[in-house]
Amino acid sequence: MKNIIEITQDAAGVIESGSCEYYGFYTGGIQSCLISVYECNDACVLVHDSGQLKISDITKLVKKYGDVKRVTVAFGPELNRRHHQVRLDKILLDVGCVDRNVDLMERNKSNFAFLFPINGDASTIENMRPETVQAIPDKDKRMSMVELNNFFLKPNSQKLRLEVQFAKGKYNPPRGLDLSLKDMLKIVKKQPDFFFANLDFLEKAHKAEVISLPKALLEVAKIFNVSEFMYRQLLPEERRQQNIEFRKFIN
């Protein structure tokens, strides 16, 4: 039985031509990202792009598989259209398919999934993984690594390295972190106003066994339930507590 493979954010998957076991792609949790599929002579390539991926990594991967015959692009209402249009234009120009057929698929609601059968019709669907999809291994760990690698880049740097999660008929191991925990904590020390929010990312990575956070920081994360501060602003008393804990952290 043929399977559909799963790809996460800021990653790519490749199904080579003539594959007998795999026949399509699935990627979920799409909010502000752009999904692009490049149907080449020798393979089909899917890229789930937050807008931070290195363009040269994308074009190098696509050109590896010959001429591009068709491109399918999917996105939702939260997409930064201007930013991604500039990026997509550069990619299409570099891979030599500016005048080729580009199919656009726009979904009118956020947090959705994308399904692409290579010999069928692409579709945007509810954010639920179909039974025909072969779940990507270590997904929580992979996503935690993606979040950390992306989060600690400078805003709009577009220097995130592309991870090829699937190629040659198998899932590849996670590529790992771009920074050491020591380097990440140095960045945290320069961002006092975001101490609790930064600590949320680090705590999630600790739970996914991606890093080993010091016990003192784990205690702070637990006491102040830092996960909620990713979705709302701190109240005055919470800002005061954050300042206190931050001073303890840097001293």
Stockholm file with secondary structure:
# STOCKHOLM 1.0

chainA/1-251         MKNIIEITQDAAGVIESGSCEYYGFYTGGIQSCLISVYECNDACVLVHDSGQLKISDITKLVKKYGDVKRVTVAFGPELNRRHHQVRLDKILLDVGCVDRNVDLMERNKSNFAFLFPINGDASTIENMRPETVQAIPDKDKRMSMVELNNFFLKPNSQKLRLEVQFAKGKYNPPRGLDLSLKDMLKIVKKQPDFFFANLDFLEKAHKAEVISLPKALLEVAKIFNVSEFMYRQLLPEERRQQNIEFRKFIN
#=GR chainA/1-251 SS CCEEEECCTTEEEEEETTCSSEEEEEEEEESSCEEEEEEESSEEEEEEECSCBCHHHHHHHHHTTCCEEEEEEEECTTCCHHHHHHHHHHHHHHHTCTTSEEEEEECSSSSEEEEEETTSCCEEEESCCCTTEECCTTHHHHHHHHHHHHHTSCTTCCCBCCEEEEETTEECCCCCCSSCHHHHHHHHTTCGGGHHHHHHHHHHHHHTTSSCCCHHHHHHHHHTTGGGGGSSCCCHHHHHHHHHHHHHHHC
#=GC SS_cons         CCEEEECCTTEEEEEETTCSSEEEEEEEEESSCEEEEEEESSEEEEEEECSCBCHHHHHHHHHTTCCEEEEEEEECTTCCHHHHHHHHHHHHHHHTCTTSEEEEEECSSSSEEEEEETTSCCEEEESCCCTTEECCTTHHHHHHHHHHHHHTSCTTCCCBCCEEEEETTEECCCCCCSSCHHHHHHHHTTCGGGHHHHHHHHHHHHHTTSSCCCHHHHHHHHHTTGGGGGSSCCCHHHHHHHHHHHHHHHC
//
